[in-house]
Amino acid sequence: MLLWAVSMMLTLGPAAWSSSPPAEWVCRQEEEEEEEEEEEEEEEEEEEEEEEEEERGRSEEQQRELKASQTVPSNSGPGTD
């Protein structure tokens, strides 16, 4: 096992010995994090839009019901005993 580790260090070079990851890895990780954040923001925006559409649909339906109840002739009045 130790022999394998030493041979890997020799084949990979000094990059394998350092404790900090290569700059390329750091850049990739930052890009991935940015992409994830963008995706999360897009999902939140889509959810907000869906909620707004549902609210609009509800308010429109309530307005229709209100208009319908106002236009329906009532049975109360003179001579409806």
N, C-alpha and C positions, 0 to 999 in steps of 0.2 A: 504494500500500500504506500509506504513512504517512497519507494522507488518510483511508483507511478506518479505521485505528487511532484517529485523532483523533476521527472521527465516532462510533465506537463508545464511546469514553470519554465523549464529551459526552452520548450517549443513555443510557448506563448510569449516569452520575453518579459521585460520589466513591467509591462502593463499588468501582468498577473500578480506581481509582487506588491504593487501599490495598494493602499487601502481605499483610495478614492476611485470611483468608476470612471471610465473614459468619458471625455467630453461628449462624444457622439451618443453615448447611452443617456447622458443627462439631457441632451437636446431632445432625443426621442421621447423620453419620459415627460418632459415639459410639454411637448407637442400633443402627446396623448392626453395629458391632463387638460389642456386647453380644449381639445376636441370633446372630451367628456363634459366639460363645463358648458360648452356651446350646445351640445345635445340636450343637456338638462334644461337649459334656458329655453330652447325651442319647445321641449315637451311642456314646460310650464306655460309658455305662451299659448300653445295649442289648447291646453286644459282651460285656461282663462277664456279663450275665444269660445270654446264649447259651452262653458258656463254662461257666458253672455248671451249666446244664441238661445240656450234653454230659457233664460230669464226673459228674453224678448218674446219667445214663443208663448211663455206663460202669460205675460202681460197682454199680448195680442189676444190670446184666448179669453182672458178675463174681460177685455174690452168688448169682444164679440158677445160674450155671455151677458154683459151689462146692457149692450145695445138690444140684444134679443129680448131680455126681460123688460126693457123699456118699451119695445115695440109691440109686445104681446098685449092685446087688449085685456084689461082686467074685467072680471065679472062683477066687481062691486060697483055700485052706482044706483041711481034712482030706478026703482021698479025691478030690482033683482032679488026680491025676498024669496 
